[in-house]
């Protein structure tokens, strides 16, 4: 039965996706507003097809552009995030070469970057250009995916774009936590997290097939307070703060705890720690 369900999901995914590819291609080619709104609607339906229920907790930044900063767990992050956030992904170069998925990534106007630290600077201009045009970006500063229960160290170099003003003011950065919390209504424990987490050099097709056979998932997007680099003094402090907030959000999501009420006016400069009132 699990294999039959997975097969049906793949058929429904293809029937939903294939007719929309030429429409999105035209929207991107002629810079229609549909090029941003269609992926948002498309991924909402994809989540329903895949059997993923997403809880969006908190308020999404309405400032344009915004740099959304998230932890990264799985290929499944893409539809889960896109159903709740407007924007284009900053993705590793290899994603553009994935059969099928690479096409979808390009149609969502992803910015492809190398994972090597030395290559990061070469892609800042393209990221900056997108931001200057008013397009929000979605960034995974870990540079790779994690095991779903912890957050890997952030690479502050990815946040270098936050150092430059946009439209005469500082770039808005919003930390967002993504978490997978339940499988078929039961808490998704560490032992079962490998069903979702796509880490290391694991091949995509078998992981995708296994996940489709596993059952219905519940995921959370926790939107934290938007900030700017001016509140921290350096991109390293900003990166550290985002990592801390996102890691705390992940722990709270996996343990079923709510987000704390805001208790500070602004982060302290230089050390990435919040300044309590």
C-alpha positions as CSV (number, residue, x, y, z in Angstrom):
1,X,0.0,0.0,0.0
2,X,2.8,2.4,0.8
3,X,4.3,2.0,-2.7
4,X,0.9,2.5,-4.3
5,X,0.4,5.7,-2.3
6,X,3.9,6.9,-3.4
7,X,3.1,6.1,-7.0
8,X,-0.2,8.1,-6.9
9,X,1.6,11.0,-5.3
10,X,4.2,11.1,-8.1
11,X,1.4,11.0,-10.7
12,X,-0.5,13.8,-9.1
13,X,2.7,15.8,-8.7
14,X,3.4,15.4,-12.5
15,X,-0.1,16.3,-13.5
16,X,0.0,19.5,-11.4
17,X,3.6,20.5,-12.3
18,X,3.9,19.9,-16.1
19,X,1.2,22.3,-17.3
20,X,2.5,25.1,-15.1
21,X,6.1,24.9,-16.3
22,X,5.5,26.8,-19.6
23,X,3.3,29.4,-17.8
24,X,6.0,30.1,-15.2
25,X,8.7,30.2,-18.0
26,X,6.7,32.9,-19.7
27,X,6.2,34.8,-16.5
28,X,9.9,34.8,-15.8
29,X,10.8,35.7,-19.4
30,X,8.6,38.7,-19.5
31,X,9.0,39.6,-15.8
32,X,5.3,39.3,-15.0
33,X,4.2,39.7,-11.4
34,X,2.9,36.1,-11.7
35,X,6.5,34.9,-11.6
36,X,6.6,35.5,-7.9
37,X,3.0,34.7,-6.9
38,X,2.7,31.4,-9.0
39,X,5.5,29.5,-7.1
40,X,3.8,30.5,-3.8
41,X,0.5,29.0,-4.9
42,X,2.1,26.1,-6.7
43,X,4.0,24.9,-3.6
44,X,0.9,25.2,-1.4
45,X,-0.7,22.6,-3.6
46,X,2.5,20.5,-3.7
47,X,2.4,20.3,0.1
48,X,-1.1,19.0,-0.1
49,X,-0.2,16.4,-2.7
50,X,2.8,15.2,-0.7
51,X,0.7,15.0,2.5
52,X,2.6,17.7,4.4
53,X,0.6,19.9,6.7
54,X,2.5,23.2,7.5
55,X,1.9,25.4,10.5
56,X,3.1,29.0,9.9
57,X,3.8,30.6,13.3
58,X,4.6,34.3,13.7
59,X,4.5,37.1,11.2
60,X,6.3,37.2,7.8
61,X,8.3,40.4,7.1
62,X,6.4,42.5,4.6
63,X,9.4,44.7,3.8
64,X,10.7,44.3,0.3
65,X,13.3,43.1,-0.1
66,X,13.9,40.9,2.9
67,X,16.7,38.3,3.3
68,X,15.1,35.3,4.9
69,X,17.6,33.1,6.8
70,X,16.7,29.5,7.6
71,X,18.2,26.2,8.7
72,X,18.2,23.5,6.1
73,X,17.0,19.9,6.6
74,X,15.8,18.3,3.3
75,X,14.8,18.8,-0.3
76,X,11.3,19.0,1.2
77,X,12.2,22.4,2.6
78,X,11.6,24.0,-0.8
79,X,7.8,23.5,-1.0
80,X,7.4,23.9,2.8
81,X,9.2,27.2,2.7
82,X,7.8,28.5,-0.6
83,X,4.2,28.0,0.5
84,X,4.8,30.5,3.3
85,X,7.4,32.8,1.9
86,X,7.8,34.9,-1.2
87,X,11.2,35.0,-2.7
88,X,14.0,33.2,-4.6
89,X,16.3,30.6,-3.1
90,X,20.1,30.9,-2.8
91,X,21.0,27.3,-3.7
92,X,24.2,25.4,-4.2
93,X,25.4,25.0,-7.7
94,X,24.6,21.3,-7.9
95,X,20.9,21.9,-7.5
96,X,20.8,23.4,-10.9
97,X,22.0,20.1,-12.4
98,X,19.4,17.9,-10.7
99,X,17.0,16.4,-13.3
100,X,13.6,18.1,-13.0
101,X,14.4,19.8,-9.7
102,X,17.0,22.0,-11.4
103,X,14.4,23.2,-13.9
104,X,12.0,24.0,-11.1
105,X,14.7,25.9,-9.2
106,X,15.6,28.0,-12.3
107,X,11.9,28.8,-12.8
108,X,11.8,30.1,-9.3
109,X,14.7,32.3,-10.2
110,X,17.1,30.7,-7.8
111,X,20.6,32.1,-7.4
112,X,23.2,29.3,-7.7
113,X,26.4,29.5,-5.6
114,X,29.4,27.4,-4.9
115,X,29.7,25.8,-1.5
116,X,33.4,26.7,-1.3
117,X,34.1,29.7,0.9
118,X,36.5,31.2,-1.7
119,X,33.7,31.2,-4.3
120,X,31.1,32.9,-2.2
121,X,32.2,36.4,-3.0
122,X,31.8,35.8,-6.7
123,X,28.0,35.4,-6.3
124,X,27.4,38.4,-4.1
125,X,26.9,40.7,-7.0
126,X,24.0,38.6,-8.4
127,X,22.4,38.4,-4.9
128,X,22.9,42.2,-4.5
129,X,21.3,42.9,-7.9
130,X,18.3,40.8,-7.0
131,X,17.9,42.7,-3.7
132,X,18.3,46.1,-5.4
133,X,15.5,45.1,-7.7
134,X,13.2,44.5,-4.7
135,X,13.3,40.7,-4.8
136,X,13.5,38.9,-1.5
137,X,16.0,36.0,-1.1
138,X,15.8,32.8,0.9
139,X,19.2,31.7,2.3
140,X,20.6,28.6,4.1
141,X,23.7,29.9,5.8
142,X,24.7,26.4,7.0
143,X,25.8,25.7,3.4
144,X,24.4,22.2,3.5
145,X,21.5,20.2,5.1
146,X,21.5,19.0,8.7
147,X,20.0,16.0,10.6
148,X,16.8,17.8,11.5
149,X,17.4,18.0,15.2
150,X,20.3,20.5,15.4
151,X,21.5,23.5,13.5
152,X,25.0,23.5,12.0
153,X,27.3,26.6,12.3
154,X,26.3,29.4,10.0
155,X,28.8,30.8,7.5
156,X,28.8,34.5,8.0
157,X,30.1,35.1,4.5
158,X,26.7,34.3,3.1
159,X,25.3,37.3,5.1
160,X,27.8,39.8,3.5
161,X,24.9,41.2,1.4
162,X,23.4,42.5,4.6
163,X,26.3,44.9,4.9
164,X,25.2,47.0,1.9
165,X,22.2,49.3,2.0
166,X,19.2,48.6,-0.1
167,X,17.0,51.5,-1.3
168,X,18.8,53.9,0.9
169,X,18.4,51.8,4.1
170,X,19.7,48.7,5.8
171,X,18.6,45.3,4.5
172,X,15.9,43.6,6.6
173,X,16.9,40.1,7.7
174,X,14.4,37.7,9.2
175,X,15.5,34.5,10.9
176,X,13.0,31.6,10.2
177,X,13.1,28.1,11.7
178,X,11.9,25.2,9.7
179,X,11.1,22.0,11.7
180,X,9.5,18.6,10.9
181,X,7.5,17.6,14.0
182,X,5.1,14.7,13.4
183,X,4.7,11.6,11.2
184,X,1.2,10.2,10.9
185,X,0.3,12.2,14.0
186,X,3.1,10.9,16.2
187,X,6.1,13.0,17.3
188,X,9.0,12.7,14.8
189,X,11.8,11.5,17.1
190,X,15.5,11.5,16.3
191,X,15.3,7.8,15.3
192,X,12.8,8.6,12.6
193,X,14.1,12.0,11.5
194,X,16.2,10.3,8.7
195,X,12.9,9.7,6.9
196,X,12.9,13.5,6.2
197,X,16.5,14.7,6.7
198,X,18.5,14.5,3.5
199,X,22.2,14.7,4.5
200,X,25.6,13.8,3.3
201,X,25.9,12.2,-0.1
202,X,22.6,10.3,0.0
203,X,21.1,9.8,-3.4
204,X,17.9,11.9,-4.0
205,X,15.7,9.3,-5.8
206,X,15.7,6.6,-3.1
207,X,15.3,9.2,-0.3
208,X,12.4,10.8,-2.1
209,X,10.7,7.4,-2.7
210,X,11.2,6.4,1.0
211,X,9.7,9.7,2.2
212,X,6.7,9.4,-0.1
213,X,6.0,5.9,1.3
214,X,6.3,7.0,5.0
215,X,3.0,8.7,5.7
216,X,1.7,12.2,6.4
217,X,4.1,14.8,7.8
218,X,3.6,17.9,9.9
219,X,6.0,20.8,9.6
220,X,6.4,24.2,11.2
221,X,7.8,27.5,10.0
222,X,8.5,29.8,12.9
223,X,9.0,33.4,11.9
224,X,11.3,35.4,14.3
225,X,11.7,39.1,14.7
226,X,13.2,40.9,11.7
227,X,16.5,42.7,12.3
228,X,19.1,44.6,10.4
229,X,22.9,44.6,10.6
230,X,22.9,48.1,12.1
231,X,21.6,46.5,15.4
232,X,24.7,44.3,15.6
233,X,27.7,46.1,14.2
234,X,29.1,43.2,12.1
235,X,27.9,40.4,9.9
236,X,29.5,37.8,12.2
237,X,27.4,39.0,15.1
238,X,24.3,39.1,12.9
239,X,25.1,35.5,11.8
240,X,25.6,34.3,15.3
241,X,22.3,35.9,16.4
242,X,20.3,34.3,13.6
243,X,21.9,30.9,14.3
244,X,21.0,31.1,18.0
245,X,17.4,32.2,17.4
246,X,16.8,29.6,14.8
247,X,18.4,26.8,16.9
248,X,16.2,27.8,19.8
249,X,13.2,27.8,17.5
250,X,14.0,24.3,16.3
251,X,14.3,23.0,19.9
252,X,11.0,24.6,20.8
253,X,9.3,23.1,17.7
254,X,10.5,19.6,18.4
255,X,9.5,19.7,22.1
256,X,6.2,21.4,21.4
257,X,7.0,24.7,23.3
258,X,5.7,28.1,22.1
259,X,7.9,30.9,21.1
260,X,8.8,33.3,23.9
261,X,7.2,36.8,24.0
262,X,9.5,39.5,22.7
263,X,11.4,40.9,25.7
264,X,13.9,43.2,24.2
265,X,14.0,46.4,22.2
266,X,17.1,45.8,20.1
267,X,20.1,43.4,20.0
268,X,23.3,44.6,21.6
269,X,26.0,45.8,19.1
270,X,28.9,43.5,18.4
271,X,28.1,40.4,20.3
272,X,24.8,39.2,18.8
273,X,23.1,39.0,22.2
274,X,19.7,40.5,22.8
275,X,19.5,43.6,25.0
276,X,16.9,42.9,27.6
277,X,14.6,45.7,28.7
